[in-house]
Amino acid sequence: MGGAESVPAPDLRVKRAMAIAKMDMKDVGKFWKKFRKLDKEMRGNIDVEDFYEAIEEKRSIYGDGIFELLDISHAGTISFGEFIQSIIVMCLFEHEEI
């Protein structure tokens, strides 16, 4: 999924998020930087431990439920596409806020 610094080519989820939020690749790059900070092992995805560290909460049934909602593919991890799609859809940012 691209190098540590390079933004990966947009997959379908990223393209949908770009269309919804009217973003360009520069905007996607901002989300990529945040995602890479959460992806401690640089695997290209965020696991449940990374997720809890990011939200600074103890593991709970509620938090696990949120993680499962974000893990659209049910792979046990959150990909960059799932990450950006979830933020755009659930947070409803205005373009200026990105």
N, C-alpha and C positions, 0 to 999 in steps of 0.2 A: 504494500500500500504506500509506495513512495518512500523516499529517504526521510531521515529525521527532520530535515529542513524544508524539503520540497513538498508542495501541496500535491496530493495525488490527483490523477484525472478524476473528474466527478463521475460517480456512479449514479444510478437512477434516483436513489434517495437524495443525494446531494443536488442533482439537477432539479428535482421537485422543490426542495427547500429554496434553491436559488430563484425559481420561478415565483413561489409564494411570496418571498420576501424581497423580490426584485434586487437580488444581490449579483455582484460580479465576482470574478476569481480573487480580487483583492479582499473582498469581504470574507470569502470562504477561507482565505489565508489566515484571517484573524481567528476564526473558529479552529483552524488546524493547529495554530500555536497553542491555544487553550487545551485542545485535545491531547497534544503531545506532552504537555505538562502533567496531565492525568495518567497517561500511559507510561508508567514508571519503567517498565521493562522494554519499552519500545517494540512491542509486538504488533502494533497496529490495531489494538482493541483495548477496551477497559474491562477488567474483570470486577467481580463484586467487591473485592478488597480495595481496589483503586477507587471504586464508586463511594464506598463508605469513608475512605480517607478524604475524598473530595468534598463530601457533604458534612464532614466532621461530626458524624453521629455514630453511636454504637449500633451494631447490627440488630435489627428487629424484624418482625413479621411485616410491619408497615413498609420499612425501607426495602425489604426483599420484594414486596409487591410492586413498588415503584421501579426497582431494577428490572423486574420481569416485564413491566409495561414498556420500558425503554429498549429492552432486548427483543426487538420485533421479530428477529429470525429465530429466536429461542436457542441460540448457540451457547448461552451461558456467559456471553461477553457482549459489550456494546461496541459496534464498529463505528468508524467515523461517520458513515452515512446515517446510521441510527442516531448517533449523537447530535448531528446538526439538524436532522429532521425533527427530532424530539424537541430540541430547543426552539426551533422556529415555530412548530405547530403548538407546543404547549405554553410557550412564553409570549407569543404574539408580539414580538418586538416591532417597533416602527423602524424603517430603514435608517433613520438618523441615529438610533440607539445602537446599531450594529457597528 
